[in-house]
Structures are given as C-alpha cells and as structure tokens.
C-alpha cells in the first residue's frame, strides 16, 4: 500500500520539475492539460503492476509448520485473524480506488474515442 502515495508523489514531483524547467527555459512550452494527463498516465502505467501486487498481497496465505494459515507477506499475521480482517477492510477500498476505477476510466475513454 506504500506504493500508492509514492505514485502520487512521483506525478507531483515530475509535474513540478517540468513546470520549473519550462519557466526557466522560456523556449519550452508549458504543460497543457493533454500533456499533464499524458504524464500522469505514463507514471500510472509504470506503477500499476506494483500497485496491484501491493493491494492484493494480503490475500496470499500459506500453511505454516505450526498448522495455522499465515499471510505470506506478513508471517506474523494469521489468515482469518483480527489483523487479517483489518487488512482486508483496508484492501477492498484500495482495490476499488486504485485498480478497478482506473481500469474502468481507461475502458470508458477507449470506448468513447472514435
């Protein structure tokens, strides 16, 4: 889940750097709305797989030698336990917000294009 704020930070830093360089070099054009959306899409495309993996990581359980099912990424968390339930409560809104909604938006835009 740490990659989600990192992706927003990357987009902000990239856009801020571009605007600073564009103002410093008057010959460069400033970012228009299409250029800004292109940069956001480029960064999101680069980070999308990592975001998907980090959001879905809590669903992967394994059988420990002690006979209990544990979360593979967090070996101290028992599957179905209290900490696992809290993680699932956080995972579902993250899944909808950062995986399903961007895919739905891209699908809608591609459907509306001529």
One Martini backbone bead per residue (centre of mass of N, CA, C, O) as a GRO file, in nm:
protein
  114
    1UNK     BB    1   0.053   0.067  -0.008
    2UNK     BB    2   0.307   0.257  -0.045
    3UNK     BB    3   0.278   0.309  -0.364
    4UNK     BB    4   0.044   0.505  -0.376
    5UNK     BB    5   0.181   0.765  -0.266
    6UNK     BB    6   0.425   0.744  -0.460
    7UNK     BB    7   0.273   0.803  -0.725
    8UNK     BB    8   0.178   1.087  -0.648
    9UNK     BB    9   0.461   1.199  -0.598
   10UNK     BB   10   0.576   1.152  -0.882
   11UNK     BB   11   0.377   1.332  -1.033
   12UNK     BB   12   0.437   1.593  -0.879
   13UNK     BB   13   0.741   1.611  -0.933
   14UNK     BB   14   0.735   1.599  -1.240
   15UNK     BB   15   0.555   1.850  -1.282
   16UNK     BB   16   0.728   2.053  -1.121
   17UNK     BB   17   0.987   2.023  -1.288
   18UNK     BB   18   0.866   2.103  -1.560
   19UNK     BB   19   0.772   2.387  -1.476
   20UNK     BB   20   1.052   2.495  -1.394
   21UNK     BB   21   1.192   2.449  -1.667
   22UNK     BB   22   0.988   2.611  -1.840
   23UNK     BB   23   1.045   2.885  -1.694
   24UNK     BB   24   1.353   2.893  -1.735
   25UNK     BB   25   1.282   2.795  -2.031
   26UNK     BB   26   1.118   2.983  -2.261
   27UNK     BB   27   1.118   2.776  -2.510
   28UNK     BB   28   0.939   2.614  -2.345
   29UNK     BB   29   0.654   2.461  -2.298
   30UNK     BB   30   0.384   2.435  -2.132
   31UNK     BB   31   0.165   2.252  -1.974
   32UNK     BB   32  -0.099   2.095  -2.074
   33UNK     BB   33  -0.363   1.894  -2.026
   34UNK     BB   34  -0.259   1.665  -2.212
   35UNK     BB   35   0.030   1.646  -2.095
   36UNK     BB   36  -0.050   1.587  -1.804
   37UNK     BB   37  -0.212   1.326  -1.861
   38UNK     BB   38   0.024   1.178  -1.992
   39UNK     BB   39   0.208   1.174  -1.740
   40UNK     BB   40   0.015   1.031  -1.550
   41UNK     BB   41  -0.016   0.775  -1.728
   42UNK     BB   42   0.283   0.695  -1.732
   43UNK     BB   43   0.319   0.655  -1.427
   44UNK     BB   44   0.084   0.460  -1.381
   45UNK     BB   45   0.184   0.240  -1.575
   46UNK     BB   46   0.450   0.184  -1.417
   47UNK     BB   47   0.284   0.129  -1.121
   48UNK     BB   48   0.040  -0.077  -1.150
   49UNK     BB   49   0.156  -0.354  -1.074
   50UNK     BB   50   0.255  -0.276  -0.790
   51UNK     BB   51  -0.023  -0.196  -0.684
   52UNK     BB   52  -0.163  -0.467  -0.724
   53UNK     BB   53   0.027  -0.635  -0.549
   54UNK     BB   54  -0.004  -0.469  -0.282
   55UNK     BB   55  -0.314  -0.509  -0.256
   56UNK     BB   56  -0.318  -0.846  -0.298
   57UNK     BB   57  -0.113  -0.968  -0.081
   58UNK     BB   58  -0.321  -1.046   0.161
   59UNK     BB   59  -0.445  -1.314   0.008
   60UNK     BB   60  -0.175  -1.469   0.066
   61UNK     BB   61  -0.158  -1.800   0.180
   62UNK     BB   62  -0.010  -2.030   0.427
   63UNK     BB   63   0.123  -2.317   0.563
   64UNK     BB   64   0.242  -2.372   0.859
   65UNK     BB   65   0.416  -2.575   1.080
   66UNK     BB   66   0.178  -2.514   1.307
   67UNK     BB   67  -0.111  -2.532   1.130
   68UNK     BB   68  -0.132  -2.241   1.021
   69UNK     BB   69  -0.259  -1.973   0.854
   70UNK     BB   70  -0.058  -1.745   0.668
   71UNK     BB   71   0.070  -1.459   0.562
   72UNK     BB   72   0.319  -1.431   0.340
   73UNK     BB   73   0.409  -1.123   0.387
   74UNK     BB   74   0.291  -1.177   0.700
   75UNK     BB   75   0.392  -1.415   0.926
   76UNK     BB   76   0.229  -1.284   1.190
   77UNK     BB   77  -0.036  -1.329   1.020
   78UNK     BB   78  -0.347  -1.461   1.050
   79UNK     BB   79  -0.574  -1.615   0.880
   80UNK     BB   80  -0.876  -1.469   0.995
   81UNK     BB   81  -0.785  -1.265   1.174
   82UNK     BB   82  -0.780  -0.953   1.296
   83UNK     BB   83  -0.550  -0.836   1.112
   84UNK     BB   84  -0.665  -0.949   0.848
   85UNK     BB   85  -0.934  -0.799   0.854
   86UNK     BB   86  -0.815  -0.516   0.847
   87UNK     BB   87  -0.667  -0.556   0.576
   88UNK     BB   88  -0.929  -0.610   0.411
   89UNK     BB   89  -1.066  -0.338   0.468
   90UNK     BB   90  -0.834  -0.184   0.317
   91UNK     BB   91  -0.824  -0.336   0.040
   92UNK     BB   92  -1.100  -0.285  -0.101
   93UNK     BB   93  -1.084   0.024  -0.147
   94UNK     BB   94  -0.810   0.011  -0.292
   95UNK     BB   95  -0.901  -0.164  -0.526
   96UNK     BB   96  -1.116   0.030  -0.633
   97UNK     BB   97  -0.944   0.300  -0.652
   98UNK     BB   98  -0.652   0.170  -0.792
   99UNK     BB   99  -0.785  -0.046  -1.009
  100UNK     BB  100  -1.082  -0.030  -1.112
  101UNK     BB  101  -1.115   0.274  -1.185
  102UNK     BB  102  -0.886   0.303  -1.395
  103UNK     BB  103  -0.993   0.079  -1.581
  104UNK     BB  104  -1.271   0.210  -1.630
  105UNK     BB  105  -1.167   0.475  -1.749
  106UNK     BB  106  -1.010   0.357  -1.987
  107UNK     BB  107  -1.246   0.204  -2.111
  108UNK     BB  108  -1.431   0.449  -2.156
  109UNK     BB  109  -1.239   0.615  -2.335
  110UNK     BB  110  -1.206   0.395  -2.558
  111UNK     BB  111  -1.511   0.383  -2.626
  112UNK     BB  112  -1.545   0.703  -2.700
  113UNK     BB  113  -1.362   0.678  -2.912
  114UNK     BB  114  -1.351   0.681  -3.267
   0.00000   0.00000   0.00000
